[in-house]
Amino acid sequence: MMLATTHPHDFTNKEIQIIELIKKGLSSKEIADQLFISENTVRRHRQNIAWKAGTSGKSSFRKFIKNFPPANWT
């Protein structure tokens, strides 16, 4: 499995915020409550993050989240 190389500027500030909250173990509902957005909006951000990261499936998405941010981001 090869993850796409993304640049930090490929993600919006909101997406990076959501990545960090996912990394802390929060559910979509918890993230929505904390950010005062709908759970559907969180799901859409998750889909966009997965697409931008080049992941397919839950396993590769979890691996991306676990390793965020990549060491080559400066």
N, C-alpha and C positions, 0 to 999 in steps of 0.2 A: 504494500500500500504506500503510495507516494502522496504526501500532502503538498498542496500547491504552496509555493512561496508567496506570501503576501507581505505587503508593506504596511506599516502601522497606519498610514494615511488611507489605506483601503477601507478601514473600518471607521464608522462614525463614532463620535464621542459616546453616544448612547449605547452603541453596540459594544464598545470597550467596557463601559460601565456594567452592562449585562454579562459580559464574559467574566468579569471579576466576581460578580454576585453568583453566577453559576459555579465558578471555581470554589466559592465558599460553601457550596452545597445547598443554596436556596432553590426552592421550586419556582416554577413559573408564576404561581399564585403569590408566593412570598415576594418575588421580585416585583410583580405588578403592584402589590400593596405598598412596598417600600418606595417605588418610583412614581406612584400615583398615576399609573397607566393601566389599561385593560390587560387581562391575561392574553387575549388574542393578539394584542400589540407585542407582547413579550414573545409569543410563539412566532410571529412574523420576523421579529429581530433574530430569533434563534435560527430560523430558516435562512435568513440573509447571511448570518455569520457562517453557517455551515457551507453555503454556496461560495462565499468569498474565500473560505479556508480550504475549499476543495475537498471537503469530507463527504463521505457517502456512508450513511448508516450511523447508528448510535455509538458503536465502538470507536470509529475513527473520530467522531465528534468529541467523545470523552477524552481521547488521546490529545486532540488539539487543545481542549480546554485545560487539561492537566499541564501541558507544556507551554502554556501562554504566560508571558510573551516569549516568542522564540529568541534565542541568544543572539541571533544575527540582526535583531531590531536595534537600531541606534538613532 
